[in-house]
Amino acid sequence: MLDLCLQVFDKVEAVFMYVVPDLSFEERELRQAEKRTGVRVHRVPHWMLSYYLGGGHWRFRALDVRQVGQKQIENLVRHRTGYTWTAWGHRMDDSLGRRFYLRHRGVIDWRCMRLAPLYDWRAHEVEDYVRAKGIPLPHSLTYGRGPRRRSRGFTLHKECIRWCRDNYPEDYQRVLEWFPALEVQEGGDDGKA
């Protein structure tokens, strides 16, 4: 998505939505992208983070946090950057909800001032484009999930947590600081995530 935006727009800034801030494997890739493209990457909380914390998901108690949605995160980014339009890498094959939204709104969502140029791309087409353009592939496209999973990036699914535990123990401890019940919730063969 970033590469397409750089081909079309004179000024571009990028946004990364985290579930747990400052994970080393994510930060390394973000810094590489900033260096390669010269584009500033804003780090903002994923809108789902407020639901996780406020709902007590993977925690022993809920926190008193205001729940926000994607629109509020977009408005935060608009405020920080001064841009009015956002471009997303959303694809119809991400989920049924995304398919419904993109079929209804299309590539250009005038009401929400959103672009979704990849809306009808498949995951393998995005990966083929990235390879063809010589853009470095992320360290791990699936973070421990099988190649058939459509979702990309780090999430709080057990496969991602196990991958993090096995490959980045310091980041795993950081995840547990935010979501301590993940360690007991998983119940892997050693009783931990």
TORKOL-4160 file (C-alpha; in steps of 0.2 Angstrom, whole numbers, padded with zeros to 4 digits, m for minus):
193
<pt num="1" X="0000" Y="0000" Z="0000"/>
<pt num="2" X="0014" Y="0012" Z="0005"/>
<pt num="3" X="0023" Y="0009" Z="m0012"/>
<pt num="4" X="0007" Y="0012" Z="m0022"/>
<pt num="5" X="0004" Y="0029" Z="m0012"/>
<pt num="6" X="0022" Y="0034" Z="m0015"/>
<pt num="7" X="0019" Y="0032" Z="m0034"/>
<pt num="8" X="0003" Y="0043" Z="m0034"/>
<pt num="9" X="0005" Y="0056" Z="m0020"/>
<pt num="10" X="0018" Y="0070" Z="m0017"/>
<pt num="11" X="0017" Y="0068" Z="0001"/>
<pt num="12" X="0014" Y="0052" Z="0011"/>
<pt num="13" X="0015" Y="0047" Z="0029"/>
<pt num="14" X="0012" Y="0030" Z="0035"/>
<pt num="15" X="0003" Y="0023" Z="0051"/>
<pt num="16" X="0006" Y="0007" Z="0060"/>
<pt num="17" X="m0007" Y="0001" Z="0073"/>
<pt num="18" X="0000" Y="m0009" Z="0087"/>
<pt num="19" X="m0008" Y="m0021" Z="0099"/>
<pt num="20" X="0007" Y="m0020" Z="0111"/>
<pt num="21" X="0018" Y="m0005" Z="0108"/>
<pt num="22" X="0037" Y="m0006" Z="0105"/>
<pt num="23" X="0039" Y="m0025" Z="0101"/>
<pt num="24" X="0056" Y="m0027" Z="0094"/>
<pt num="25" X="0052" Y="m0037" Z="0079"/>
<pt num="26" X="0039" Y="m0025" Z="0073"/>
<pt num="27" X="0050" Y="m0009" Z="0077"/>
<pt num="28" X="0064" Y="m0017" Z="0067"/>
<pt num="29" X="0053" Y="m0018" Z="0052"/>
<pt num="30" X="0046" Y="m0001" Z="0054"/>
<pt num="31" X="0063" Y="0007" Z="0055"/>
<pt num="32" X="0068" Y="m0002" Z="0040"/>
<pt num="33" X="0053" Y="0004" Z="0030"/>
<pt num="34" X="0056" Y="0022" Z="0036"/>
<pt num="35" X="0074" Y="0021" Z="0030"/>
<pt num="36" X="0070" Y="0013" Z="0014"/>
<pt num="37" X="0056" Y="0025" Z="0009"/>
<pt num="38" X="0060" Y="0041" Z="0018"/>
<pt num="39" X="0042" Y="0040" Z="0025"/>
<pt num="40" X="0038" Y="0044" Z="0043"/>
<pt num="41" X="0028" Y="0030" Z="0051"/>
<pt num="42" X="0016" Y="0035" Z="0065"/>
<pt num="43" X="0014" Y="0022" Z="0079"/>
<pt num="44" X="m0004" Y="0022" Z="0086"/>
<pt num="45" X="m0014" Y="0010" Z="0096"/>
<pt num="46" X="m0025" Y="m0002" Z="0086"/>
<pt num="47" X="m0043" Y="0002" Z="0089"/>
<pt num="48" X="m0046" Y="m0015" Z="0095"/>
<pt num="49" X="m0034" Y="m0012" Z="0110"/>
<pt num="50" X="m0047" Y="m0002" Z="0119"/>
<pt num="51" X="m0059" Y="m0016" Z="0117"/>
<pt num="52" X="m0046" Y="m0029" Z="0124"/>
<pt num="53" X="m0041" Y="m0018" Z="0139"/>
<pt num="54" X="m0059" Y="m0011" Z="0143"/>
<pt num="55" X="m0066" Y="m0029" Z="0141"/>
<pt num="56" X="m0053" Y="m0037" Z="0151"/>
<pt num="57" X="m0048" Y="m0049" Z="0137"/>
<pt num="58" X="m0033" Y="m0059" Z="0142"/>
<pt num="59" X="m0032" Y="m0049" Z="0158"/>
<pt num="60" X="m0037" Y="m0053" Z="0176"/>
<pt num="61" X="m0048" Y="m0037" Z="0177"/>
<pt num="62" X="m0054" Y="m0024" Z="0164"/>
<pt num="63" X="m0047" Y="m0007" Z="0164"/>
<pt num="64" X="m0057" Y="0009" Z="0164"/>
<pt num="65" X="m0053" Y="0014" Z="0146"/>
<pt num="66" X="m0063" Y="0023" Z="0133"/>
<pt num="67" X="m0067" Y="0012" Z="0119"/>
<pt num="68" X="m0063" Y="0019" Z="0102"/>
<pt num="69" X="m0066" Y="0013" Z="0084"/>
<pt num="70" X="m0056" Y="0014" Z="0067"/>
<pt num="71" X="m0064" Y="0031" Z="0064"/>
<pt num="72" X="m0057" Y="0039" Z="0080"/>
<pt num="73" X="m0040" Y="0032" Z="0076"/>
<pt num="74" X="m0041" Y="0039" Z="0058"/>
<pt num="75" X="m0046" Y="0056" Z="0066"/>
<pt num="76" X="m0031" Y="0055" Z="0077"/>
<pt num="77" X="m0020" Y="0052" Z="0062"/>
<pt num="78" X="m0028" Y="0066" Z="0052"/>
<pt num="79" X="m0025" Y="0078" Z="0067"/>
<pt num="80" X="m0006" Y="0072" Z="0068"/>
<pt num="81" X="m0003" Y="0073" Z="0050"/>
<pt num="82" X="m0014" Y="0087" Z="0043"/>
<pt num="83" X="m0020" Y="0075" Z="0029"/>
<pt num="84" X="m0039" Y="0072" Z="0026"/>
<pt num="85" X="m0038" Y="0056" Z="0016"/>
<pt num="86" X="m0032" Y="0039" Z="0022"/>
<pt num="87" X="m0027" Y="0024" Z="0011"/>
<pt num="88" X="m0029" Y="0007" Z="0018"/>
<pt num="89" X="m0022" Y="m0010" Z="0013"/>
<pt num="90" X="m0039" Y="m0018" Z="0016"/>
<pt num="91" X="m0044" Y="m0032" Z="0005"/>
<pt num="92" X="m0060" Y="m0041" Z="0003"/>
<pt num="93" X="m0052" Y="m0058" Z="0007"/>
<pt num="94" X="m0047" Y="m0052" Z="0024"/>
<pt num="95" X="m0064" Y="m0056" Z="0032"/>
<pt num="96" X="m0083" Y="m0057" Z="0028"/>
<pt num="97" X="m0085" Y="m0040" Z="0037"/>
<pt num="98" X="m0072" Y="m0032" Z="0026"/>
<pt num="99" X="m0079" Y="m0040" Z="0011"/>
<pt num="100" X="m0096" Y="m0033" Z="0015"/>
<pt num="101" X="m0089" Y="m0016" Z="0018"/>
<pt num="102" X="m0078" Y="m0015" Z="0003"/>
<pt num="103" X="m0092" Y="m0021" Z="m0009"/>
<pt num="104" X="m0104" Y="m0008" Z="m0001"/>
<pt num="105" X="m0091" Y="0007" Z="m0001"/>
<pt num="106" X="m0079" Y="0002" Z="m0016"/>
<pt num="107" X="m0061" Y="0008" Z="m0019"/>
<pt num="108" X="m0065" Y="0026" Z="m0014"/>
<pt num="109" X="m0076" Y="0029" Z="0001"/>
<pt num="110" X="m0081" Y="0048" Z="m0001"/>
<pt num="111" X="m0091" Y="0049" Z="0015"/>
<pt num="112" X="m0076" Y="0042" Z="0026"/>
<pt num="113" X="m0062" Y="0049" Z="0015"/>
<pt num="114" X="m0054" Y="0032" Z="0013"/>
<pt num="115" X="m0045" Y="0024" Z="m0001"/>
<pt num="116" X="m0044" Y="0005" Z="m0003"/>
<pt num="117" X="m0034" Y="0001" Z="m0019"/>
<pt num="118" X="m0031" Y="m0016" Z="m0014"/>
<pt num="119" X="m0049" Y="m0021" Z="m0011"/>
<pt num="120" X="m0050" Y="m0035" Z="m0024"/>
<pt num="121" X="m0032" Y="m0041" Z="m0022"/>
<pt num="122" X="m0028" Y="m0058" Z="m0014"/>
<pt num="123" X="m0015" Y="m0060" Z="m0001"/>
<pt num="124" X="m0003" Y="m0070" Z="m0014"/>
<pt num="125" X="m0005" Y="m0055" Z="m0026"/>
<pt num="126" X="0001" Y="m0043" Z="m0013"/>
<pt num="127" X="0016" Y="m0054" Z="m0009"/>
<pt num="128" X="0019" Y="m0056" Z="m0028"/>
<pt num="129" X="0019" Y="m0037" Z="m0030"/>
<pt num="130" X="0030" Y="m0034" Z="m0016"/>
<pt num="131" X="0043" Y="m0047" Z="m0022"/>
<pt num="132" X="0042" Y="m0040" Z="m0040"/>
<pt num="133" X="0046" Y="m0022" Z="m0034"/>
<pt num="134" X="0060" Y="m0029" Z="m0023"/>
<pt num="135" X="0052" Y="m0023" Z="m0007"/>
<pt num="136" X="0059" Y="m0034" Z="0008"/>
<pt num="137" X="0046" Y="m0046" Z="0014"/>
<pt num="138" X="0042" Y="m0044" Z="0032"/>
<pt num="139" X="0052" Y="m0055" Z="0044"/>
<pt num="140" X="0037" Y="m0066" Z="0046"/>
<pt num="141" X="0021" Y="m0064" Z="0036"/>
<pt num="142" X="0011" Y="m0075" Z="0047"/>
<pt num="143" X="0019" Y="m0075" Z="0065"/>
<pt num="144" X="0018" Y="m0093" Z="0067"/>
<pt num="145" X="0001" Y="m0096" Z="0059"/>
<pt num="146" X="m0001" Y="m0107" Z="0044"/>
<pt num="147" X="0001" Y="m0101" Z="0026"/>
<pt num="148" X="m0018" Y="m0102" Z="0023"/>
<pt num="149" X="m0022" Y="m0089" Z="0036"/>
<pt num="150" X="m0027" Y="m0073" Z="0028"/>
<pt num="151" X="m0024" Y="m0061" Z="0042"/>
<pt num="152" X="m0006" Y="m0054" Z="0043"/>
<pt num="153" X="0003" Y="m0046" Z="0057"/>
<pt num="154" X="0005" Y="m0049" Z="0075"/>
<pt num="155" X="m0011" Y="m0053" Z="0085"/>
<pt num="156" X="m0016" Y="m0060" Z="0101"/>
<pt num="157" X="m0020" Y="m0077" Z="0094"/>
<pt num="158" X="m0012" Y="m0092" Z="0102"/>
<pt num="159" X="m0001" Y="m0096" Z="0087"/>
<pt num="160" X="0006" Y="m0078" Z="0087"/>
<pt num="161" X="0009" Y="m0078" Z="0106"/>
<pt num="162" X="0018" Y="m0095" Z="0104"/>
<pt num="163" X="0029" Y="m0088" Z="0090"/>
<pt num="164" X="0033" Y="m0073" Z="0100"/>
<pt num="165" X="0037" Y="m0084" Z="0115"/>
<pt num="166" X="0048" Y="m0095" Z="0105"/>
<pt num="167" X="0057" Y="m0082" Z="0095"/>
<pt num="168" X="0057" Y="m0066" Z="0105"/>
<pt num="169" X="0056" Y="m0070" Z="0124"/>
<pt num="170" X="0059" Y="m0052" Z="0129"/>
<pt num="171" X="0044" Y="m0046" Z="0118"/>
<pt num="172" X="0034" Y="m0061" Z="0125"/>
<pt num="173" X="0037" Y="m0054" Z="0142"/>
<pt num="174" X="0031" Y="m0037" Z="0136"/>
<pt num="175" X="0015" Y="m0044" Z="0129"/>
<pt num="176" X="0012" Y="m0053" Z="0146"/>
<pt num="177" X="0014" Y="m0036" Z="0155"/>
<pt num="178" X="m0001" Y="m0030" Z="0144"/>
<pt num="179" X="m0011" Y="m0046" Z="0144"/>
<pt num="180" X="m0005" Y="m0057" Z="0158"/>
<pt num="181" X="m0019" Y="m0070" Z="0156"/>
<pt num="182" X="m0012" Y="m0075" Z="0139"/>
<pt num="183" X="0001" Y="m0086" Z="0148"/>
<pt num="184" X="m0012" Y="m0096" Z="0158"/>
<pt num="185" X="m0026" Y="m0095" Z="0144"/>
<pt num="186" X="m0016" Y="m0104" Z="0131"/>
<pt num="187" X="m0012" Y="m0120" Z="0141"/>
<pt num="188" X="0001" Y="m0127" Z="0129"/>
<pt num="189" X="0011" Y="m0143" Z="0132"/>
<pt num="190" X="0021" Y="m0134" Z="0146"/>
<pt num="191" X="0006" Y="m0126" Z="0154"/>
<pt num="192" X="0011" Y="m0109" Z="0147"/>
<pt num="193" X="0008" Y="m0100" Z="0130"/>
